[in-house]
Structure formats: structure tokens, C-alpha cells
Amino acid sequence: MQAVECPVGKLAVECPVGKLDVECPVSKTEVCDMERIGVLTGGGDCPGLNAVIRAVVRAASKNDIKVIGIKNGWKGLIEKDTVELKMDSVSGILPRGGTILGTSRTNPYKDPEDLKKVIENFKALGLDALIAIGGEDTLGAANKLIKDKSIPNIVGVPKTIDNDLSATDFTFGFDTAVNIATEAIDRLHTTAESHHRVMVAEVMGRHAGWIAIYSGIASGADIILIPELPIDLEEVCVLLKKRQARGKGFSIVVVSEGAKFKDSDMVLQEEKLDAFGHVRLGGIAEILSKKIEEKIGFETRYVVLGHIQRGGTPTAFDRVLATRFGVKAFELVVNKKFGRMASLSGNQVVDAPIEKAVGELKTVDMKLYDIAKVFFG
């Protein structure tokens, strides 16, 4: 048994082969025989992506491992469009929104020829592993590649402003989106009060109401409508009239883009499907505001916050979470824990199966909605 020192913590450990053999995300280990790892960002952009990329590159550089950035998600692997990421490449990107690698909603399984190119180019690039940063679609494709053994050496990083991925308490990007939405709704309060109007604010979130419920509670919204519960127009109008009866001449309604009325379909911007079979949601606020005004005569306006929620600099919370996720993803690669992803459990960053994350949509906890209802009307 030979005592060796950890180059990071200076901790002496016993190793039977004379080599350091501990799980460490930033120091060279016996199990770390990686030379080149790829990283890609897929799906919708969100604040914090660059923080993950930066963390992966910084951790890898301490191990003399090359990081190959794959541009524009799975599309970059199909087209073999890459760039080597060095320390200089990630200098100064921590506070930047978006992703320096670009992104796309490319589905590698939509065309058999594309899938073939993905597999061939992974090998041609000499990659030992791939870190896929994305939401349900990007990680869903990654899970398929792992399951059918096309590219088994993949680890994931959960990303979405919608916070709808299972197996993690929060995804980075969500906190920034909530803060942006909250500030916007705060501003609606003053104009709504001045003009004695009902203001309907439509926020993102697709089929989960996390942004709506968090921003609605934080901004003191009078009604919050989410996809998990069909909209009862009668109940909405009763609550608005109740406020007016109390002398409140204005109201704020927050509605998630995926919310729908009872016995009706979701409101769509267009019926065209993307590469993963998704429709473009949007327009519920406009329809709701018209119905409110028609039914009870209150002057009503609507605002669609849209892509504003996805842009700009990430919050401190998202920068830290994304950084922790990036380092954790590198640790998973080093320790060959493929098929898993970084995950937040309480205040600890752990790992969880990618399969579990994409297996079921994480929707709003009704206990949280019950808290919000205390402040309705």
C-alpha cells in the first residue's frame, strides 16, 4: 500500500497500485482514461448554458482532456460541425445568456441517414464520451442513443426554463425566467391600477405551469391559471367581480401558455409540428382577455412575455447551479457513469438516470397551487 497525495485536497490516501484512485471531478484519476469529450447544447436556449460549458472545459483542462464543442445541438454531430473549446474559449462567458455553441431542435431519429451520420461522426471525431445539455427532447434523443447502444457513452445535463424534467428538483434557466416574468408582472400592476383594468399576462412553460405558479405567487397575481387544471371561465369571472366588490378596481391574471379551457383544445400559434412532434403554443391570453371583457364588462388587456423570459444574463442562482451541473457532468464522464445526468436533490447535486428524467413530465405540485389559491380574488 502506497500513500499518495490528492493534488486538489492534499489528502493522503492508500492505493494498492500506487496510483490515485478516488472519485474527483477535477483531478486526474486512474479510471480517467478519457482524451476527448464532446459537449452539445440542444433545444430551446436558456440562461446558464454557457456556465455549464465553462465548467466542463475548466474541469477537463485540469485533466489535460480536450473538449470538442458540437455546434447547434444534434445538427452539429450530423454535419460534423465542431470547434475545440479551450480555456480562452470560455473566458468571460459566465454571465452571458444563450449558448456559444448555438442550438437547434434537430431530432437525430427523424431521418435514418441523420442517425447514421451521428454515430459515424462521433467515432470519426475520436470522442470518448459526450455531454448532452438539454431538455426532454435533447435528453430523450440521448437516452435512445444509449439504449440502442448507438452511442452508449453519454451523460446529461438537464436544461429548461420550464422546470418540467423529472429526476431533478430544479433545472437551470428556470430561476432566471421566473425573475424576468415576476419583474414584468410587477410593472403591470401600476398600469393596471392606473387604468382600472384587468391585465392578463401569458408566460411560457408549455405543458407545465411552473413559471406561472412561481412568478404569479412572487408578483402577487390575483389569479393563476396553469395547464394542469382546465380554465373555468365562470370561476375566473366570479373572482374578478369579488375583487371589484372589495374596492379593487384592477386585477392581474397570470396564465401559462399551455393552459386551456374546459372541454377545449390548447390554443396554438400554428398547427405545424417541429422535429420532435411539438406544436407551437401561444395565444391563450388574448382569447381569455376577450372572454373576460365580453362576460363581465371589465376593460381587459393582455401581454405575452414570450422569448424575453429565455434571454439575457442568468441569475446568480442559475449561474451557480449550472456551474455545479457542469462539474458534476464531467465527474460522471471521468467515472464512466454513462446514462446518467446531473441532478439537484434538495441542495445537493447528485446523479440520476436520464431515462427517469425524460420518462414522465414533472408537473406542478397541487399543494403549491393550493397555497397560491389563498391569494386569489
C-alpha positions in Angstrom: 0.0 0.0 0.0 1.4 3.3 -1.0 0.3 6.7 0.3 -0.3 9.3 -2.3 -1.5 12.9 -2.1 -4.6 14.2 -3.7 -3.4 17.1 -6.0 -6.5 19.1 -5.0 -7.2 18.5 -1.4 -3.7 17.3 -0.4 -5.4 14.3 1.3 -3.2 11.3 1.6 -5.0 8.1 0.6 -3.9 4.5 0.4 -3.8 3.0 -3.1 -2.8 -0.7 -3.7 -1.4 0.0 -7.1 0.4 3.2 -6.3 -2.0 5.4 -8.2 -4.6 7.8 -7.1 -8.0 6.0 -7.4 -10.6 8.3 -5.9 -13.6 9.9 -7.5 -12.6 13.5 -8.0 -14.2 15.8 -10.7 -11.1 17.9 -11.2 -8.0 15.7 -10.6 -6.5 13.0 -12.8 -7.6 9.6 -11.7 -6.8 6.0 -12.6 -10.3 5.5 -14.1 -9.9 8.6 -16.2 -8.6 7.4 -19.5 -10.5 9.9 -21.5 -8.7 12.0 -24.0 -11.5 13.8 -26.0 -15.1 14.5 -24.8 -17.8 16.3 -26.8 -20.4 18.7 -25.5 -23.5 20.0 -27.2 -26.5 22.2 -26.3 -29.8 21.3 -27.9 -33.4 22.6 -27.9 -34.5 26.0 -26.7 -31.8 28.2 -25.3 -31.8 29.4 -21.8 -29.6 31.4 -19.4 -27.0 29.3 -17.8 -25.9 27.2 -20.8 -22.6 29.0 -21.1 -21.9 28.4 -17.4 -22.2 24.6 -17.9 -19.9 24.7 -20.9 -17.4 26.8 -19.0 -17.4 24.4 -16.0 -16.9 21.3 -18.3 -14.0 23.0 -20.1 -12.3 24.2 -16.9 -12.6 20.8 -15.2 -11.4 19.0 -18.3 -8.4 21.3 -18.7 -7.1 20.3 -15.3 -7.0 16.7 -16.5 -5.4 17.5 -19.9 -8.6 16.3 -21.6 -9.7 18.0 -24.8 -13.3 19.3 -25.1 -14.9 19.4 -28.6 -17.8 21.7 -28.8 -20.5 20.4 -31.2 -22.3 23.3 -32.8 -26.1 23.6 -32.9 -27.1 20.5 -31.0 -27.5 17.2 -32.7 -27.4 19.0 -36.0 -23.6 19.7 -35.4 -23.0 16.0 -34.9 -24.9 15.2 -38.1 -22.9 17.8 -40.1 -19.6 17.3 -38.2 -19.6 21.0 -37.3 -17.4 21.3 -34.3 -14.9 23.6 -32.5 -12.3 22.8 -29.9 -13.0 24.5 -26.7 -10.0 25.8 -24.7 -9.6 28.0 -21.7 -9.7 31.1 -23.8 -12.9 29.9 -25.5 -14.8 30.1 -22.2 -13.2 33.2 -20.7 -15.9 35.7 -19.8 -18.9 33.7 -20.8 -20.3 33.0 -17.3 -22.7 36.0 -17.3 -23.8 35.6 -20.9 -27.2 34.2 -21.9 -27.7 31.9 -24.8 -25.0 29.4 -25.8 -21.7 30.0 -27.5 -22.2 26.6 -29.3 -25.6 27.5 -30.8 -28.6 25.3 -30.6 -31.3 23.7 -32.8 -34.4 21.5 -32.4 -32.8 18.8 -34.6 -34.1 15.2 -33.9 -31.4 12.7 -34.9 -34.0 10.0 -35.1 -36.3 11.7 -37.6 -34.2 10.6 -40.6 -32.3 7.2 -40.5 -29.5 8.8 -42.6 -29.0 11.5 -39.9 -28.8 8.9 -37.2 -26.2 7.0 -39.2 -24.1 10.3 -39.5 -24.4 11.0 -35.8 -22.9 7.6 -35.0 -20.2 7.8 -37.7 -19.2 11.3 -36.8 -19.0 10.5 -33.0 -16.4 7.8 -33.9 -14.7 10.0 -36.6 -14.1 12.8 -34.1 -12.4 10.3 -31.7 -14.8 11.2 -28.9 -14.6 9.1 -25.7 -17.8 10.5 -24.3 -20.5 13.1 -24.9 -22.1 15.5 -22.6 -25.6 16.4 -23.8 -27.1 19.6 -22.3 -30.8 19.9 -23.0 -34.4 19.3 -22.0 -36.8 16.5 -22.7 -36.2 16.3 -26.4 -32.3 16.5 -26.4 -32.1 14.2 -23.4 -34.8 12.0 -24.9 -32.6 11.5 -28.0 -29.6 10.9 -25.8 -31.5 8.2 -23.9 -32.4 6.5 -27.2 -28.8 6.6 -28.3 -27.7 5.0 -25.0 -30.5 2.4 -25.0 -29.9 1.1 -28.6 -26.1 1.3 -27.9 -25.5 3.6 -30.9 -23.6 6.0 -28.6 -23.6 4.5 -25.1 -21.0 6.9 -23.6 -23.4 9.8 -22.9 -24.1 11.8 -19.7 -26.7 14.5 -19.4 -27.2 18.0 -18.0 -30.9 19.0 -17.5 -31.8 22.3 -19.0 -35.1 24.0 -19.5 -36.8 27.2 -18.3 -40.0 25.2 -18.0 -38.6 23.1 -15.0 -40.6 20.1 -16.3 -37.9 17.5 -16.2 -38.3 14.7 -13.7 -35.5 13.4 -11.5 -34.3 16.9 -10.6 -35.8 19.4 -8.2 -34.9 22.3 -10.4 -33.3 22.9 -13.8 -31.1 25.9 -14.5 -32.7 28.7 -16.5 -36.0 28.4 -14.6 -35.0 30.8 -11.9 -34.0 33.4 -14.4 -37.2 33.0 -16.3 -39.2 33.4 -13.1 -37.4 36.5 -12.1 -37.9 38.1 -15.6 -41.6 37.2 -15.5 -42.0 38.5 -12.0 -40.4 41.8 -12.8 -42.7 42.2 -15.9 -45.8 41.4 -13.9 -44.8 43.8 -11.2 -44.7 46.5 -13.8 -48.2 45.5 -15.0 -49.6 46.3 -11.5 -49.0 50.0 -11.8 -50.5 50.4 -15.3 -53.5 48.1 -14.4 -54.2 50.1 -11.3 -53.9 53.5 -13.1 -56.4 52.5 -15.8 -58.6 50.3 -13.7 -58.1 47.3 -15.9 -57.7 43.6 -15.8 -54.3 42.6 -17.2 -53.7 39.1 -18.4 -50.0 38.1 -18.6 -49.1 35.0 -20.6 -45.9 33.2 -19.6 -44.0 30.3 -21.0 -43.9 26.7 -19.6 -45.5 24.5 -22.3 -47.5 21.7 -20.6 -46.3 22.5 -17.0 -47.3 25.6 -15.0 -44.1 26.1 -13.0 -43.2 29.5 -14.4 -46.8 30.7 -14.0 -47.2 29.5 -10.4 -43.8 30.8 -9.2 -44.0 34.2 -11.0 -47.6 34.5 -10.1 -47.1 34.0 -6.4 -44.0 36.2 -6.4 -45.7 39.1 -8.1 -48.9 38.9 -6.1 -51.2 37.8 -9.0 -54.9 37.7 -8.3 -55.5 34.6 -10.4 -53.0 32.0 -11.7 -54.0 29.6 -14.5 -51.9 26.5 -15.3 -52.1 23.6 -17.8 -52.6 21.1 -15.0 -56.1 22.5 -14.3 -58.6 23.4 -17.1 -59.7 27.1 -17.0 -63.1 27.6 -15.5 -64.2 30.9 -17.0 -67.1 31.3 -14.6 -64.8 30.9 -11.6 -62.4 33.4 -13.1 -65.1 36.0 -13.5 -66.5 35.4 -10.0 -63.1 36.1 -8.5 -62.6 39.2 -10.6 -66.0 40.6 -9.5 -65.2 39.7 -5.9 -62.1 41.9 -6.1 -64.1 44.8 -7.6 -66.7 44.4 -4.8 -63.9 44.9 -2.3 -63.0 48.1 -3.9 -60.2 46.8 -6.1 -60.5 48.4 -9.5 -57.8 46.3 -11.2 -56.7 42.7 -11.3 -53.7 40.7 -12.5 -54.2 37.3 -14.1 -51.2 35.1 -14.9 -51.8 32.3 -17.4 -49.4 29.7 -18.7 -49.2 29.3 -22.5 -50.3 25.6 -22.2 -53.5 26.3 -20.2 -56.8 25.5 -21.9 -60.5 26.0 -21.3 -62.7 23.1 -20.1 -63.8 20.9 -23.0 -61.5 22.6 -25.5 -58.1 22.1 -27.0 -54.9 24.0 -26.3 -54.5 27.3 -28.1 -51.9 27.2 -30.8 -49.8 29.7 -32.7 -49.8 27.2 -35.6 -50.5 23.6 -36.1 -47.2 22.8 -37.8 -45.1 20.3 -35.8 -41.4 20.6 -35.0 -38.9 17.8 -35.4 -39.9 16.2 -32.1 -43.7 16.4 -32.9 -44.4 19.5 -30.8 -46.9 22.3 -31.7 -46.2 25.9 -31.1 -48.3 27.1 -28.1 -49.4 30.7 -27.5 -52.5 32.9 -27.7 -54.4 31.9 -24.6 -54.0 35.3 -23.0 -55.7 37.1 -26.0 -58.6 34.7 -26.0 -59.0 34.8 -22.2 -58.9 38.7 -22.1 -61.7 38.9 -24.7 -63.9 36.4 -22.9 -63.5 38.2 -19.6 -64.4 41.6 -21.2 -67.4 40.1 -23.0 -68.7 38.3 -19.9 -68.4 40.9 -17.2 -67.6 44.1 -19.0 -64.3 44.8 -17.3 -61.8 46.5 -19.6 -59.1 43.9 -20.1 -55.7 43.9 -21.8 -53.2 41.1 -22.4 -49.4 40.8 -22.6 -47.4 37.9 -24.0 -44.0 37.8 -22.4 -42.6 35.2 -24.8 -38.9 34.8 -25.5 -38.0 37.7 -23.2 -38.1 35.0 -20.5 -35.4 33.0 -22.2 -32.9 35.8 -22.9 -30.4 37.8 -21.1 -28.0 37.2 -18.2 -28.7 34.4 -15.8 -29.4 35.0 -12.2 -26.8 34.1 -9.5 -28.8 31.0 -8.6 -28.7 29.7 -12.2 -25.0 30.5 -12.6 -24.1 28.5 -9.6 -26.5 25.6 -10.4 -25.3 25.4 -14.0 -21.7 25.5 -12.8 -22.3 22.7 -10.3 -24.1 20.7 -13.0 -21.2 21.1 -15.4 -18.6 19.9 -12.9 -20.9 17.0 -12.0 -21.3 16.0 -15.6 -17.5 15.9 -16.0 -17.3 13.8 -12.9 -19.8 11.4 -14.4 -17.7 11.1 -17.5 -14.5 10.6 -15.6 -16.1 7.8 -13.6 -17.8 6.3 -16.6 -21.3 6.6 -15.1 -22.9 6.8 -18.6 -26.7 7.0 -19.0 -26.9 9.4 -16.0 -27.2 13.1 -15.6 -26.5 15.8 -13.1 -29.5 16.4 -10.8 -30.4 18.7 -7.9 -31.9 16.9 -4.8 -32.5 19.4 -2.0 -29.3 21.5 -2.0 -27.1 18.6 -3.2 -26.0 17.9 -6.8 -26.3 14.2 -7.3 -26.8 12.0 -10.4 -29.9 10.4 -11.7 -30.8 8.2 -14.7 -31.5 10.1 -17.9 -34.3 7.6 -18.6 -36.1 8.7 -15.5 -35.8 12.4 -16.3 -37.5 12.0 -19.7 -39.9 9.2 -18.8 -42.6 11.5 -17.3 -43.3 15.2 -17.3 -42.9 16.9 -14.0 -46.0 19.0 -13.4 -47.0 21.5 -10.7 -47.5 20.1 -7.2 -51.1 20.8 -6.3 -50.1 21.6 -2.7 -48.2 24.6 -4.2 -51.3 25.6 -6.2 -53.4 25.4 -3.0 -51.0 28.0 -1.4 -51.5 30.3 -4.5 -55.3 30.0 -4.2 -55.2 31.5 -0.8 -54.5 34.8 -2.5 -57.0 34.6 -5.4 -59.7 37.2 -5.7 
